[in-house]
Structure formats: C-alpha cells, structure tokens
Amino acid sequence: MNTIKESIWLARFDFRYVVKHIPVVLLLAALYGFFFSGIMEGYLGTVQPAFDLFFFLYLFFMPAWSRSKDSLARRIGGDLYAAPVFLLLNQLPIKRSVIITSRFICLYVPITIGTVGVMIMTYYFSDAFKEILNVRYLIVLTMFWTGIALSSCSASVTMEMGDRISKKRFITSFIWLVGGAAALYFLMKDVLQTGILKWSIFFSADHPVLMVLMAIVIPTLSTWWAYRHALKQMNKMDYM
C-alpha cells in the first residue's frame, strides 16, 4: 500500500505534463472516431483489413502523442536508449518499485482516456454501430479494448527504464513486428474472413462476461510482466 501511495505522489509531478496532453488526446479521439464511423458500415458488412490497421495504429502510437518527449525512450549515447525523465528519477533516493509504478500510472491514465474516447466518439457518430450494440455491450467492448491498449502500451514503461539496442537487434525486432502483423492480417482476412474489431464487436454481444474477464486478465498479466522486466532492466543496466 505504501508503494502505491508513494507512486501516486511521485506521478503527480510528471502528471502536470500529462494533463497538458489530454486535450490533444481527446481531439485525436474525436477525429479518429469520426473517421472510423464513416467507414464502420462498410467494415461491418465486408472484410476490410485497412480499418483494423488504422485502429491498431491509433492504439500503438498513443503513448507517443499522449505524453511529453522526455517521458519517451530516446538515444542517450552509443547504443543506450532510455527516457530522460527516468534517468532523472533514477538519480534520486527513490525505491525502484515506486519509480516503475509511477511510470505505469502516468502512461495508463492518458491511454485509458484515449481508448474510451475513440470508442465513444465512433459509437456516437455511427448509426451502423448503434444498430449492432446497445450501450451495455458498448461498455463491455470498451473495457476489452482499453485492456488491450494498456497491454500493448505497457512495453513503453520497460523501454523507459533503458536498454542497449544495436542496429542488428533493431532490424530483427522490426522484422518480427512486421511479420507478426502480416500473419495476423492474413489470418483474419483469408482464414477467419473477418476483422479483429468486428469479431470483438459481435463477441461482446454474445459473450459479455468472457470479454470482461479478458479485459481484466490480459492487462493484469501484461502489467505484471512489464513490471518484472522493468525491474530486471534497472538491476542489470549501467546508465553511465
């Protein structure tokens, strides 16, 4: 409990900058929501992987435009990448567990706002969306995708803690990322013949309890893994 209290207290200092980005988060959520609503009817009727692509790009890049530049990992020197904010905090007499938890708080607040915002805006502007889901199931769907967004963005915290990334490792990671995205694309388009978001929409209406459970379990496990990995990074890294 003390760790949580201390983490919230520490997060308040960086949260001043997070608050400044909230209007940007809400604006982009409204713009993306309007864009998604315009193609939602066609997406629900046919297989349109481009919709899923734009949706995942929105979730993937949220950490980049929802926080200050100093909170994002950048090249410090040589092959060392870390977030300047973390390097500053790491020099202070603060427990490592408190630093890591505070970084999760500063990340998860704007991610939650951005995900909830885009789902509400899409639902508000799209009549086709309203015909399929009522507000109750929209809440279930929003919980699920908020959990997915938190899970996918939790790795950003581990990147803040720093790592040594060579050109070979960077290229290899990029290839794995592109390959995984391509495999998922062809799985949904040619094998399952549906979209990822479309599947989640109908699954929310048919199995709401299961979706809520996944919305809780998936981000919990990913956060636990990211926390452990970040702590491991801090213990082994030489930041000099």
C-alpha positions, 0 to 999 in steps of 0.5 A: 500500500505504501508503494502505491501511495508513494507512486501516486505522489511521485506521478503527480509531478510528471502528471502536470505534463500529462494533463497538458496532453489530454486535450490533444488526446481527446481531439485525436479521439474525436477525429479518429472516431469520426473517421472510423464511423464513416467507414464502420458500415462498410467494415461491418458488412465486408472484410476490410483489413485497412480499418483494423490497421488504422485502429491498431495504429491509433492504439500503438502510437498513443503513448507517443502523442499522449505524453511529453518527449522526455517521458519517451525512450530516446538515444542517450549515447552509443547504443543506450536508449532510455527516457530522460525523465527516468534517468532523472528519477533514477538519480534520486533516493527513490525505491525502484518499485515506486519509480516503475509504478509511477511510470505505469500510472502516468502512461495508463491514465492518458491511454485509458482516456484515449481508448474510451474516447475513440470508442465513444466518439465512433459509437456516437457518430455511427448509426451502423454501430448503434444498430449492432450494440446497445450501450451495455455491450458498448461498455463491455467492448470498451473495457476489452479494448482499453485492456488491450491498449494498456497491454500493448502500451505497457512495453513503453514503461520497460523501454523507459527504464533503458536498454542497449539496442544495436542496429542488428537487434533493431532490424530483427525486432522490426522484422518480427513486428512486421511479420507478426502483423502480416500473419495476423492480417492474413489470418483474419482476412483469408482464414477467419474472413473477418476483422479483429474489431468486428469479431470483438464487436459481435463477441461482446454481444454474445459473450459479455462476461468472457470479454470482461474477464479478458479485459481484466486478465490480459492487462493484469498479466501484461502489467505484471510482466512489464513490471518484472522486466522493468525491474530486471532492466534497472538491476542489470543496466549501467546508465553511465 
